[in-house]
Amino acid sequence: MVLHKFGEKLYNGLVATMTSHLKEISKSTEAAQGDSFLEELNRKWNDHNKALQMIRDILMYMDRTYIPSVHKTPVHELGLNLWRDTIIHSSKIQARLQNTLLELVQRERTGEVIDRGLMRNIVKMLMDLGSSVYQEDFEKPFLEVSAEFYSCESQKFIECCDCGDYLKKAEKRLNEEIERVTHYLDSKSEVKITNVVEKEMIANHMLRLVHMENSGLVNMLLDDKFEDMGRMYNLFRRVPDGLSTIREVMTSHLRETGKQLVSDPERLKDPVEFVQCLLDEKDKYDSIISNAFNNDKAFQNALNSSFEYFINLNARSP
């Protein structure tokens, strides 16, 4: 047919036949109830891909000669576009599909076990239909509802948890989102969803966390809570001004402690004990910076300048 200049007739016939077939598939998918909706969609998508491969093989000559010469859409791409327009963007499927996927993520976040394999297949289908389909039909609303979810959850946690427990929960949520991307989302979504968690759970509550009464950073420093401080460092380093916030609180506390030390007349009576006290304090903070703050040079500099500050406050200091 192509050889006899019937390429256009064959191509238009292919479009009409595929469109008609996909409309029938759309109806059967719409009719699927509950959990079987995604299963039906996945099954039909797999069938469509197999059929598309066969059609492309049969019409290979048309695909290679006629289609490029008249600048029409190649067979495989045509099949994907028709699936997108007739099925995924049909009025009865588009919103339902989006809501179903978002609901499954929500259920997983609240502790339910979901079919990750099925989720991966459906999400991959959206990606195969083009990055804009994945972004508009899933990723964008996913990030919006995630921001809302973590905004509410962080508010709840900040009211009922101490600083150490809150940081554990934030770390757990961050790891869960990274794992979710690994299992069934586009890898490019990782930085976007982690940014959402970081903003809602860490950046928005940073000052309240470091200054939290009886459990904030000063309490951690006093009680040598290396694990909690290490967790705070690793979480805060992910957000703007996070590490400088920790440094400022540490520096302020150190200077205040040192000031009291060098202005205590009882301690100054025994120079040996006084020097030992300063050395012990320096060792303590060296250990904190080494074990909890990743040997961070900026923290080491802050420590050194704090010691210089309060040692210089007292002329009798060595």
Secondary structure, DSSP 8 states (H G I E B T S, - for coil): -TTTT-HHHHHHHHHHHHHHHHHHHHHHHHH--TTHHHHHHHHHHHHHHHHHHHHHHHTHHIIIIIHHHHT---HHHHHHHHHIIIIITSTTTHHHHHHHHHHHHHHHHTT----HHHHHHHHHHHHHT-HHHHIIIIIHHHHHHHHHHHHHHHHHHHHHS-HHHHHHHHHHHHHHHHHHHHHHS-TTHHHHHHHHHIIIIIGGGHHHHHT-TTTSHHHHHHTT-HHHHHHHHHHHTTSTTHHHHHHHHHHHHHHHHHHHHHT-HHHHT-HHHHHHHHHHHHHHHHHHHHHTSTT-HHHHHHHHHHHHHHHTT-TT--
